[in-house]
Amino acid sequence: MVFEKIKGLINTNLKVAEDKITLQSRLVEDLGADSANVMVLIMELEDNFGIMVEDDAIMTFKTVEDVVKYIESKV
């Protein structure tokens, strides 16, 4: 469920087709995210999951799976 919600947010924010988004997708290299895209995505995650994402954690987000695991550990 967390992955599906994140996939929807990536689809909306980065305009990447959902069928192209996998757990192994790299945010920058595969999905084309830049630092501004990542910050918008983080704000969306915080709103959707009711959490605060620590700045230190943001630097560890390389793949979609990194984001999913982080969110799952917080909810």
Buried (B, 14 or more C-beta within 10 A) or exposed (E): EBBEBBBBBBBEBBEBEEEEBEBEBBBBEBBEBEEEBBEBBBEBBBEBBEBEBEEEBBEEBEBBBBBBBBBEEBE
